[in-house]
Amino acid sequence: MRMDKEAELRSLEGEVYTSQTQRRKGGLVTMPFIIANESLARVASLGLLPNMIQYLMGSYKLHMAKATQILLLSSASSNFTPVVAAFLADSYLGRFLAVGLGSAISFLGMTLLWLTTMIPQARPPPCSHEAEGCKSATGGQMAILISALALMSIGNGGLSCSMAFGADQFNRKDNPNNRRVLETFFSWYYASAAISAIIALTAIVYIQDNVGWKVGFGVPAALMLLSTVFFIVASPLYVKNEVQSSLFTGFAQVIVVAYKNRKFPLQRTNFPELYHHKKDSELLVPTDKLRFLNKACVIKYPELDIASDGSASNPWRLCTVDRVEELKAIIRVIPLWSTGIMMSVNIGGSFGLLQAKSLDRHITSHFQVPPGSFTVILLISLFVWIALYERVILPLASRLRGKPVRISAKRRMGLGLLFSFIHLVVSAIVETTRRKRAIEEGYLNNGHAMLHMSALWIFPQLILGGIAEAFNAIGQNEFYYTEFPKSMSSVAVSLSELAMAAGNLVSTFVFSVIQNVTSSGGKQGWISDDINKGRFDKYYWVLSGLSALNIMYYLLCSWAYGPTVDEIRMLGEENGSSEEEASTEYRNGDEVDEDLRKLLIG
């Protein structure tokens, strides 16, 4: 008896020790390591992008068309891998392992890219002015280059889990200050990301332009090594949550069960007893939207379908209401999500750099701004506009109207598309003016000449691009967060990046079509290594036309989608009803009055 009591006491002591050890993990002590990992990785990765077109055209002797296509495909893969990484992290690896592997793989990719500058045999030899001319890159040399870009894209996927992993360190329900701590973390995270981007686009770009590729690519590789070390060295301090069941598997189960039950009639009246739901779920009955999927959560045979603990005995025979509504949320947002693809459809960052390079970038007689640093203007305009919108425009509008004014997330997405269209039109006008000036100065056959035209000409299009991004990107994220259940927050983060990946692929397709159509029959095409010979102004007009069509498509999708949760919430606040009532009514699938729908959409 005494031995049993001693064993019980030791067991209790072990549980207390384990609990105290777990409690000590996470918290503010992990913040410097996570933010250092993200900041150094962002400086390293963004610092390689602006001048990459010059490296490919100069060191690898690639034509602008091929180099641009490689970079667009690389960008597409970098934006797609976070979606795959989020699925693997949530279902198999865990976020710590995903970020750690992503950091290490990114370092390998950057090291391989740096080695192409250090080893002469890894790239084509310098051009000879004798009979041999310029030799193209061999298959092996291109394989090394593509491998480096591929490794960096894969690593970027793992690194994208960094923010969610950081939130895990502070997300404690037993902490009364949990929300404030999370807000502090997110504020520092985004602030460090912004500062890192500015450093990458100025300091790293300056090193590449003035010191050379060896140091210019070596510094990002060294920073990536530090990023990896900072993250791994703090491993004992982190909270490492267990992986959960796969969301995609759950979606497949809903589709399979709904198809199996396709002949089963649905009841007109919705009672919670008819449907399978989680014990702690707020969703007791499914909504009437996409009603055919409701058959996946109908309890047909309670004795066979429900286990003793209340869960489904076979998830391939019965799904929860929550899972059904998650799939509905994804299906419903796909059309509106697709309108954001056009935001990432562009000529490619390569032309913007070559265009800036042809303009007068001098600040003083001895210093000129590196052409790859002009993207900073877009970032600054984005941050300034966000501050003006939140601190000046909305308060002023609210004061004039005498009541709070707020633009819904869906309408902000539309405003972003409108500003993107204006951005493309202005870009076309500026490029038309720039090319005309180049011809007047006799530089039609010399795309490397610097014109007597200030680089300030491209500021308006960069500022408009920043405003468009501020409206659309932030509007998209808020739209997904408000329309999706809380269990799908990781999917909400991934959708914006998936849209960018799709936009890069569309850019590659449009680029190839324009190149093939305009250069058919031996004609001088719109795309040329010499930007003065090319007709990139016409290219911009084509993109402007596509953007105008996309705005019309957005209006159609917005009308078809109907009122969003935040639109109903704002109307509810105006009418004096509570925020929770408006949101709950909409999420439970109650019919919205037709007059309300016309008011919000029309």
For each residue, the residues with C-beta under 8 A, 3 or more apart:
1: 4 5
2: 5 6
3: 6 7
4: 1 7 8
5: 1 2 8 9
6: 2 3 9 10
7: 3 4 10 11
8: 4 5 11 12
9: 5 6 12 13
10: 6 7 13 14
11: 7 8 14 15
12: 8 9 15 16
13: 9 10 16 17
14: 10 11 17 18
15: 11 12 18 19
16: 12 13 19 20
17: 13 14 20 21
18: 14 15 21 22
19: 15 16 22 23
20: 16 17 23 24
21: 17 18 24 25
22: 18 19 25 239
23: 19 20
24: 20 21 27
25: 21 22 236 237 238 239
26: 30 168 169 170 172 237 238 239
27: 24 30 169 170
28: 31 170 181
29: 32 237
30: 26 27 33 34 166 169 234 237 238 239
31: 28 34 35 166 169 185 188
32: 29 35 36
33: 30 36 37 230 231 233 234 237
34: 30 31 37 38 162 165 166 169 189 231
35: 31 32 38 39 166 188 189 192
36: 32 33 39 40 226 227 230 231
37: 33 34 40 41 99 103 159 162 227 228 230 231
38: 34 35 41 42 159 162 163 166 189 192 193 196 227
39: 35 36 42 43 192 193 195 196 227
40: 36 37 43 44 196 223 224 226 227 230
41: 37 38 44 45 103 106 159 162 223 224 227
42: 38 39 45 46 193 196 197 200
43: 39 40 46 47 196 199 200 204 220 223
44: 40 41 47 48 106 110 200 220 221 223 224 227
45: 41 42 48 49 106 152 156 200 220 224
46: 42 43 49 196 197 200 201 204
47: 43 44 50 199 200 201 203 204 205 208 219 220
48: 44 45 51 52 110 113 152 204 217 220
49: 45 46 52 349
50: 47 201 205 349 353 371 372 373 375
51: 48 54 55 205 208 209 216 353 372
52: 48 49 55 56 71
53: 56 57 64 67 68 71 348 349 350 353 354
54: 51 57 58 353
55: 51 52 58 59 60 213
56: 52 53 59 60 62 67 70 71 145
57: 53 54 60 61 62 63 64 67 529
58: 54 55 61
59: 55 56 116 117 123 124 213
60: 55 56 57 67 123 124 137 141 142 145
61: 57 58 124 127 134 135 136 137
62: 56 57 66 67 70 137
63: 57 66 67 529
64: 53 57 67 68 350 354 527 528 529
65: 68 69 511 515 527
66: 62 63 69 70
67: 53 56 57 60 62 63 64 70 71 350
68: 53 64 65 71 72 347 348 350 351 511
69: 65 66 72 73 508 511 512
70: 56 62 66 67 73 74 146 149
71: 52 53 56 67 68 74 75 348 349 350
72: 68 69 75 76 348 504 505 507 508 511
73: 69 70 76 77 504 505 508
74: 70 71 77 78 149 150 152 153
75: 71 72 78 79 500 501 504
76: 72 73 79 80 501 502 504 505 508
77: 73 74 80 81 150 153 501
78: 74 75 81 152 153 156 157 501
79: 75 76 82 344 497 498 500 501 504
80: 76 77 83 84 157 497 498 501
81: 77 78 84 85 153 154 156 157 160
82: 79 85 86 156 157 160 161 493 494 497
83: 80 86 87 157 494 497 498 501
84: 80 81 87 88 157
85: 81 82 88 89 98 102 157 158 160 161
86: 82 83 89 90 160 161 164 490 491 493 494
87: 83 84 90 91 246 247 248
88: 84 85 91 92 93 98
89: 85 86 92 93 94 95 97 98 158 161 164 243
90: 86 87 95 243 244 246 247 490
91: 87 88 243 244 245 246 247 248 249
92: 88 89 243
93: 88 89 97 98 101 243
94: 89 97 98 240 241 242 243
95: 89 90 98 99 161 164 165 168 240 241
96: 99 100 165 235 238 240
97: 89 93 94 100 101
98: 85 88 89 93 94 95 101 102 158 161 165
99: 37 95 96 102 103 158 159 161 162 165 231
100: 96 97 103 104 158 228 231 232 235
101: 93 97 98 104 105 155 158
102: 85 98 99 105 106 154 155 156 157 158 159 160 161
103: 37 41 99 100 106 107 155 158 159 224 227 228 231 232
104: 100 101 107 108 155 228
105: 101 102 108 109 151 154 155 158
106: 41 44 45 102 103 109 110 151 152 155 156 158 159 224 228
107: 103 104 110 111 155 221 224 225 227 228
108: 104 105 111 112 151 155
109: 105 106 112 113 147 148 149 150 151 152 153 154 155
110: 44 48 106 107 113 114 148 152 217 220 221 224
111: 107 108 114 115 221
112: 108 109 115 116 144 147 148 151
113: 48 109 110 116 117 145 148 149 152 217 221
114: 110 111 117 118 214 217 218 220 221
115: 111 112 118 119 122 144
116: 59 112 113 119 122 123 141 144 145 148 217
117: 59 113 114 123 212 213 214 217 218
118: 114 115 122 214
119: 115 116 122 123
120: 123 125
121:
122: 115 116 118 119 141 144
123: 59 60 116 117 119 120 137 141 145
124: 59 60 61 134 135 136 137 138 141
125: 120 128 135
126:
127: 61 133 134 135
128: 125 131 132 133 134
129:
130: 133
131: 128
132: 128 135
133: 127 128 130
134: 61 124 127 128
135: 61 124 125 127 132
136: 61 124
137: 60 61 62 123 124 141 142 145
138: 124 141 142
139: 142 143
140: 143 144
141: 60 116 122 123 124 137 138 144 145
142: 60 137 138 139 145 146
143: 139 140 146 147
144: 112 115 116 122 140 141 147 148
145: 56 60 113 116 123 137 141 142 148 149
146: 70 142 143 149 150
147: 109 112 143 144 150 151
148: 109 110 112 113 116 144 145 151 152
149: 70 74 109 113 145 146 152 153
150: 74 77 109 146 147 153 154
151: 105 106 108 109 112 147 148 154 155
152: 45 48 74 78 106 109 110 113 148 149 155 156
153: 74 77 78 81 109 149 150 156 157
154: 81 102 105 109 150 151 157 158
155: 101 102 103 104 105 106 107 108 109 151 152 158 159
156: 45 78 81 82 102 106 152 153 159 160
157: 78 80 81 82 83 84 85 102 153 154 160
158: 85 89 98 99 100 101 102 103 105 106 154 155 161
159: 37 38 41 99 102 103 106 155 156 162
160: 81 82 85 86 102 156 157 163 493 497
161: 82 85 86 89 95 98 99 102 158 164 165
162: 34 37 38 41 99 159 165 166
163: 38 160 166 167 186 189 493
164: 86 89 95 161 167 168 490 493
165: 34 95 96 98 99 161 162 168 169 238
166: 30 31 34 35 38 162 163 169 170 185 189
167: 163 164 170 171 182 185 186
168: 26 95 164 165 171 239 240 241
169: 26 27 30 31 34 165 166 185 238 239
170: 26 27 28 166 167 178 181 182 185
171: 167 168 178 182
172: 26 175 178
173: 178
174:
175: 172 178 181
176:
177: 180 181
178: 170 171 172 173 175 181 182
179: 182 183
180: 177 183 184
181: 28 170 175 177 178 184 185
182: 167 170 171 178 179 185 186
183: 179 180 186 187
184: 180 181 187 188
185: 31 166 167 169 170 181 182 188 189
186: 163 167 182 183 189 190
187: 183 184 190 191
188: 31 35 184 185 191 192
189: 34 35 38 163 166 185 186 192 193
190: 186 187 193 194
191: 187 188 194 195
192: 35 38 39 188 189 195 196
193: 38 39 42 189 190 196 197
194: 190 191 197 198 379 383
195: 39 191 192 198 199
196: 38 39 40 42 43 46 192 193 199 200
197: 42 46 193 194 200 201 376 379
198: 194 195 201 202 376 379
199: 43 47 195 196 202 203 204
200: 42 43 44 45 46 47 196 197 203 204 205
201: 46 47 50 197 198 204 205 372 373 375 376 379
202: 198 199 205 206 370 373 376
203: 47 199 200 206 207
204: 43 46 47 48 199 200 201 207 208 216 219 220
205: 47 50 51 200 201 202 208 209 370 372 373
206: 202 203 209 210 370 373
207: 203 204 210 211 215 216 219
208: 47 51 204 205 211 212 213 216 217 370 372
209: 51 205 206 216 370 372
210: 206 207
211: 207 208 215 216
212: 117 208 215 216
213: 55 59 117 208 216 217
214: 114 117 118 217 218
215: 207 211 212 218 219
216: 51 204 207 208 209 211 212 213 219 220
217: 48 110 113 114 116 117 208 213 214 220 221
218: 114 117 214 215 221 222
219: 47 204 207 215 216 222 223
220: 43 44 45 47 48 110 114 204 216 217 223 224
221: 44 107 110 111 113 114 217 218 224 225
222: 218 219 225 226
223: 40 41 43 44 219 220 226 227
224: 40 41 44 45 103 106 107 110 220 221 227 228
225: 107 221 222 228 229
226: 36 40 222 223 229 230
227: 36 37 38 39 40 41 44 103 107 223 224 230 231
228: 37 100 103 104 106 107 224 225 231 232
229: 225 226 232 233
230: 33 36 37 40 226 227 233 234
231: 33 34 36 37 99 100 103 227 228 234
232: 100 103 228 229 235
233: 33 229 230
234: 30 33 230 231 237 238
235: 96 100 232 238
236: 25
237: 25 26 29 30 33 234
238: 25 26 30 96 165 169 234 235
239: 22 25 26 30 168 169
240: 94 95 96 168
241: 94 95 168
242: 94
243: 89 90 91 92 93 94
244: 90 91
245: 91 249 250
246: 87 90 91 249 250
247: 87 90 91 250 251 326 487 488 491
248: 87 91 251 252
249: 91 245 246 252 253
250: 245 246 247 253 254 315 319 323 326 327
251: 247 248 254 255 323 326 327 330
252: 248 249 255 256
253: 249 250 256 257 296 315 316 319 323
254: 250 251 257 258 293 296 319 323 324 327
255: 251 252 258 259 296 327
256: 252 253 259 260 316
257: 253 254 260 261 295 296 316 317 318 319
258: 254 255 261 262 292 293 294 295 296
259: 255 256 262
260: 256 257 317
261: 257 258 264 295 296 298 300
262: 258 259 292 295
263:
264: 261 295 298 300
265:
266: 291 294 295 298
267: 270 271 274
268:
269:
270: 267 274 275 285 286
271: 267 274 285
272: 275 277 284 285
273: 299
274: 267 270 271 285 298 299
275: 270 272 284 285 286 294 297 298 299 321
276: 297 298 299 305 306 312 318 319 320 321
277: 272 281 283 284 297 320 321 322
278: 281 320 321 322
279: 310
280:
281: 277 278 284 320 321 322
282: 584 587
283: 277 286 321 322 325 485 587 588
284: 272 275 277 281 321
285: 270 271 272 274 275 321 588 589
286: 270 275 283 291 293 294 297 321 324 325 328 589
287: 290 325 328 587 588 589
288: 291 589 591
289: 328 332 589
290: 287 293 328 331 332
291: 266 286 288 294
292: 258 262 295
293: 254 258 286 290 296 324 327 328
294: 258 266 275 286 291 297 298 324
295: 257 258 261 262 264 266 292 298
296: 253 254 255 257 258 261 293 318 319 323 324
297: 275 276 277 286 294 318 319 320 321 323 324
298: 261 264 266 274 275 276 294 295
299: 273 274 275 276 302 305 306 318
300: 261 264 305
301: 304 305
302: 299 305 306
303: 306
304: 301 313
305: 276 299 300 301 302 312 313 314 317 318
306: 276 299 302 303 310 311 312 313 318
307: 310 311 312 313
308:
309:
310: 279 306 307
311: 306 307
312: 276 305 306 307 315 317 318 319 320
313: 304 305 306 307 317 318
314: 305 317 318
315: 250 253 312 318 319
316: 253 256 257
317: 257 260 305 312 313 314
318: 257 276 296 297 299 305 306 312 313 314 315
319: 250 253 254 257 276 296 297 312 315 323 324
320: 276 277 278 281 297 312 323 324
321: 275 276 277 278 281 283 284 285 286 297 324 325
322: 277 278 281 283 325 326 485 487
323: 250 251 253 254 296 297 319 320 326 327
324: 254 286 293 294 296 297 319 320 321 327 328
325: 283 286 287 321 322 328 329 485 587
326: 247 250 251 322 323 329 330 484 485 487 488
327: 250 251 254 255 293 323 324 330 331
328: 286 287 289 290 293 324 325 331 332
329: 325 326 332 333 483 484 485 488
330: 251 326 327 333 334 488 491
331: 290 327 328 334
332: 289 290 328 329 483 561
333: 329 330 336 337 479 480 483 484 495 561
334: 330 331 337 338
335: 338 339 557 560 561
336: 333 339 340 410 413 479 554 557 558 561
337: 333 334 340 476 495 498 499
338: 334 335 341 499 502 557
339: 335 336 342 413 417 550 553 554 557
340: 336 337 343 344 413 417 472 476 496 499 503
341: 338 344 345 499 502 503 506
342: 339 345 417 420 503 506 546 547 550
343: 340 416 417 420 468 469 472 473 499 500 503
344: 79 340 341 499 500 501 502 503 504 506 507
345: 341 342 503 506 507 510 543 546 547
346: 349 503 507 543
347: 68 350 351 352 507 511 536 539 540 543
348: 53 68 71 72 351 352 507 511
349: 49 50 53 71 346 352 353 375
350: 53 64 67 68 71 347 353 354
351: 68 347 348 354 355 531 536
352: 347 348 349 355 356 374 375 458
353: 50 51 53 54 349 350 356 357 371 372
354: 53 64 350 351 357 358 371 447 531
355: 351 352 358 359 431 434 458 531 536
356: 352 353 359 361 371 372 374 455 458
357: 353 354 361 371 448 450
358: 354 355 434 438 447 448 449 450 451 531 532
359: 355 356 434 450 451 453 454 455 457 458
360: 368 450 451 452 453 454 455
361: 356 357 368 369 370 371 455
362: 365 367 368
363: 367 368 369
364: 367
365: 362
366:
367: 362 363 364
368: 360 361 362 363
369: 361 363 373 374 455
370: 202 205 206 208 209 361 373
371: 50 353 354 356 357 361 374
372: 50 51 201 205 208 209 353 356 375
373: 50 201 202 205 206 369 370 376
374: 352 356 369 371 377 455 458 462
375: 50 201 349 352 372 378 379 462
376: 197 198 201 202 373 379 380
377: 374 380 381 459 462 463 466
378: 375 381 382 462 463 465 466 469
379: 194 197 198 201 375 376 382 383 466
380: 376 377 383 384 466
381: 377 378 384 385 462 463 465 466 467 470
382: 378 379 385 386 466 467 469 470
383: 194 379 380 386 387
384: 380 381 387 388 466
385: 381 382 388 389 466 467 470
386: 382 383 389 390 470 474
387: 383 384 390 391 392
388: 384 385 391 392 393
389: 385 386 392 393 394 470
390: 386 387 393 394
391: 387 388 394 395
392: 387 388 389 395 396
393: 388 389 390 396 397
394: 389 390 391 397 398 405 406
395: 391 392 398 399
396: 392 393 399 400
397: 393 394 400 401 405
398: 394 395 401 402 403 404 405
399: 395 396 402
400: 396 397
401: 397 398 405
402: 398 399
403: 398 574
404: 398 573
405: 394 397 398 401
406: 394 570
407: 411 412 415
408: 411 412 564 566 567 570
409: 412 413 475 476 478 479 482 564 566
410: 336 413 414 475 479 558 561 564 567
411: 407 408 414 415 475
412: 407 408 409 415 416 471 472 474 475 478
413: 336 339 340 409 410 416 417 471 472 475 476 479 554
414: 410 411 417 418 551 554 555 558
415: 407 411 412 418 419 471 472 475
416: 343 412 413 419 420 468 469 470 471 472 473 475
417: 339 340 342 343 413 414 420 421 468 472 547 550 551 554
418: 414 415 421 422 468 551
419: 415 416 422 423 464 467 468 471 472
420: 342 343 416 417 423 424 465 468 472 547
421: 417 418 424 425 544 547 548 551
422: 418 419 425 426 464 468
423: 419 420 426 427 461 464 465 468
424: 420 421 427 428 540 543 544 547
425: 421 422 428 429 540 544
426: 422 423 429 430 460 461 464
427: 423 424 430 431 461 540
428: 424 425 431 432 537 540 541 544
429: 425 426 432 433
430: 426 427 433 434 457 458 460 461
431: 355 427 428 434 435 536 537 540
432: 428 429 435 436 537
433: 429 430 436 437 453 457
434: 355 358 359 430 431 437 438 451 453 457
435: 431 432 438 439 531 532 535 536 537
436: 432 433 439 440
437: 433 434 440 441 451 452 453
438: 358 434 435 441 443 444 449 451 532
439: 435 436 442 443 444 532
440: 436 437
441: 437 438 449 451 452
442: 439
443: 438 439 446 447 449 451 532
444: 438 439 532 533
445: 530 532 533
446: 443 449 530 532
447: 354 358 443 528 529 530 531 532 533
448: 357 358
449: 358 438 441 443 446
450: 357 358 359 360
451: 358 359 360 434 437 438 441 443
452: 360 437 441
453: 359 360 433 434 437 457
454: 359 360 457
455: 356 359 360 361 369 374 458 459
456: 459
457: 359 430 433 434 453 454 460
458: 352 355 356 359 374 430 455 461 462
459: 377 455 456 462 463
460: 426 430 457 463 464
461: 423 426 427 430 458 464 465
462: 374 375 377 378 381 458 459 465 466
463: 377 378 381 459 460 466 467
464: 419 422 423 426 460 461 467 468
465: 378 381 420 423 461 462 468 469
466: 377 378 379 380 381 382 384 385 462 463 469 470
467: 381 382 385 419 463 464 470 471
468: 343 416 417 418 419 420 422 423 464 465 471 472
469: 343 378 382 416 465 466 472 473
470: 381 382 385 386 389 416 466 467 473 474
471: 412 413 415 416 419 467 468 474 475
472: 340 343 412 413 415 416 417 419 420 468 469 475 476
473: 343 416 469 470 476 477 496
474: 386 412 470 471 477 478
475: 409 410 411 412 413 415 416 471 472 478 479
476: 337 340 409 413 472 473 479 480 495 496 499
477: 473 474 480 481 492 493 496
478: 409 412 474 475 481 482 566
479: 333 336 409 410 413 475 476 482 483 564
480: 333 476 477 483 484 491 492 495 496
481: 477 478 484 489 492
482: 409 478 479 564 565 566
483: 329 332 333 479 480 564 565
484: 326 329 333 480 481 488 489 491 492
485: 283 322 325 326 329 488
486: 489
487: 247 322 326
488: 247 326 329 330 484 485 491 492
489: 481 484 486 492 493
490: 86 90 164 493 494
491: 86 247 330 480 484 488 494 495
492: 477 480 481 484 488 489 495
493: 82 86 160 163 164 477 489 490 496 497
494: 82 83 86 490 491 497 498
495: 333 337 476 480 491 492 498 499
496: 340 473 476 477 480 493 499 500
497: 79 80 82 83 160 493 494 500 501
498: 79 80 83 337 494 495 501 502
499: 337 338 340 341 343 344 476 495 496 502 503
500: 75 79 343 344 496 497 503 504
501: 75 76 77 78 79 80 83 344 497 498 504 505
502: 76 338 341 344 498 499 505 506
503: 340 341 342 343 344 345 346 499 500 506 507
504: 72 73 75 76 79 344 500 501 507 508
505: 72 73 76 501 502 508 509
506: 341 342 344 345 502 503 509 510
507: 72 344 345 346 347 348 503 504 510 511
508: 69 72 73 76 504 505 511 512
509: 505 506 512 513
510: 345 506 507 513 514 542 543 546
511: 65 68 69 72 347 348 507 508 514 515 527
512: 69 508 509 515 516
513: 509 510 516 517
514: 510 511 517 518 525 526 527 539 542
515: 65 511 512 518 519 525 526 527
516: 512 513 519 520
517: 513 514 520
518: 514 515 523 525 526 527 535
519: 515 516 522 523 524 525 526 527
520: 516 517 523
521:
522: 519
523: 518 519 520
524: 519 528 533
525: 514 515 518 519 528 534
526: 514 515 518 519 534 535 536 538 539
527: 64 65 511 514 515 518 519 534 536 539
528: 64 447 524 525 531 533 534
529: 57 63 64 447
530: 445 446 447 533 534
531: 351 354 355 358 435 447 528 534 536
532: 358 435 438 439 443 444 445 446 447
533: 444 445 447 524 528 530
534: 525 526 527 528 530 531
535: 435 518 526 538 539
536: 347 351 355 431 435 526 527 531 539 540
537: 428 431 432 435 540 541
538: 526 535 541 542
539: 347 514 526 527 535 536 542 543
540: 347 424 425 427 428 431 536 537 543 544
541: 428 537 538 544 545
542: 510 514 538 539 545 546
543: 345 346 347 424 510 539 540 546 547
544: 421 424 425 428 540 541 547 548
545: 541 542 548 549
546: 342 345 510 542 543 549 550
547: 342 345 417 420 421 424 543 544 550 551
548: 421 544 545 551 552
549: 545 546 552 553
550: 339 342 417 546 547 553 554
551: 414 417 418 421 547 548 554 555
552: 548 549 555 556
553: 339 549 550 556 557
554: 336 339 413 414 417 550 551 557 558
555: 414 551 552 558 559
556: 552 553 559 560
557: 335 336 338 339 553 554 560 561
558: 336 410 414 554 555 561 601
559: 555 556 562 601 602
560: 335 556 557
561: 332 333 335 336 410 557 558 564
562: 559 592 597 600 601
563: 567 568 571 586 592 596 597 600 601
564: 408 409 410 479 482 483 561 567 568
565: 482 483 568 569 582 583 586 587
566: 408 409 478 482 569 570
567: 408 410 563 564 570 571 600
568: 563 564 565 571 572 582 583 585 586 592 596 600
569: 565 566 572 573 579 582 583
570: 406 408 566 567 573 574
571: 563 567 568 574 575 582 596 599 600
572: 568 569 575 577 578 579 581 582
573: 404 569 570 576 577 579 582
574: 403 570 571
575: 571 572
576: 573
577: 572 573 581 582
578: 572 581 582
579: 569 572 573 582 583
580: 583 584
581: 572 577 578 584 585
582: 565 568 569 571 572 573 577 578 579 585 586
583: 565 568 569 579 580 586 587
584: 282 580 581 587 588
585: 568 581 582 588 590
586: 563 565 568 582 583 589 590 592
587: 282 283 287 325 565 583 584
588: 283 285 287 584 585
589: 285 286 287 288 289 586
590: 585 586
591: 288
592: 562 563 568 586 596 597
593: 596 597
594: 597 598
595: 598 599
596: 563 568 571 592 593 599 600
597: 562 563 592 593 594 600 601
598: 594 595 601 602
599: 571 595 596 602
600: 562 563 567 568 571 596 597
601: 558 559 562 563 597 598
602: 559 598 599
